[in-house]
Amino acid sequence: MNPTRICIAGVAGRMGQCLLALTLKDPELKLVEALERRGHKWVGHHLSEVAGVEKGLGVVVDSDLHHESTAQVFIDFTEPVTASFHAKVCADLKIPIIIGTTGVVGDEKDRIARAAEHIPVIHAPNFSVGVNVLFKLVEQAAEALGDSYDVEIVEAHHNQKEDAPSGTALRLYQSVLKGFEPNAGYTAVHGRSSFNRGVRTKKEIGIHAIRMADVVGEHTVYFAIGGERIELTHKASSRDTFARGALRAAKWIVGKDPGMYTMAQVLGLE
Ligand code: NAD
């Protein structure tokens, strides 16, 4: 079988470099394009010069996707405005897109949803297999324990992360709501900074973000009631876990109909 031809956007970034390294080791994948932001020092250079990869690869880093692109899948780990712009370009060129970029809101989200009317799209806050299993476990725990339990979500990431709380923490909040009664009026309380805000109510689910050093990504969901506490935790120790999941999704998405797909579908969890 021919390898799946991919384009990586944000190739010089932390995730981009992991994606690049794993792609080059995978005989089922072939890198045909690599993008960086306009003005980035890698643009215009062969990946072999700037990323230390083998000379034969022949990919020159560009800032825009070619209209005659041969990529079968586009992978975006960049930043929110760029991710939504890439979704539009991919929709125009009919190239499926995998988006890992988090912190996407408002118009950017709408643009991605509109792209999914023309191409298959996966926009996941976390591509790790373990975290996607955690989403399911949290939903099951919430359903089994019921809403008499206090639920708090705590996430930790490296000190360069720009969005907070993490997209994964927000997705875990959705898992809790799914397991409880989704329309029962719960609210997410982000941190508890205000003075004299009063005691915690039964309808709030706390979400808290910690930023320090080189933490790759940690998420814990607490379910607590007088006398006991359950803690469901996932810890990522290498970005390879996200990159492996994104590349698995890239292989899966080729040939799918237009629409928004989930990582749970890629993994057969739903
Ligand atoms: P990073 O800052 O190290 O890398 C982002 C890269 O995108 C940079 O090299 C930047 O120059 C490039 N970029 C910016 N604008 C661009 C443009 N117009 N065209 C091409 N490239 C452009 O960040 P990172 O740690 O690699 O994370 C990137 C995103 O992925 C963040 O939103 C992060 O939260 C998210 N992330 C998601 C997952 C997941 O599993 N979904 C895992 C880790 C990180």
Residues whose N, C-alpha, C, O or C-beta is under 5 A from the ligand:
A	BS01	NAD	A9 G10 A12 G13 R14 M15 G16 L35 E36 R37 S63 F77 T78 E79 T82 G100 T101 T102 A124 P125 N126 F127 S128 F242
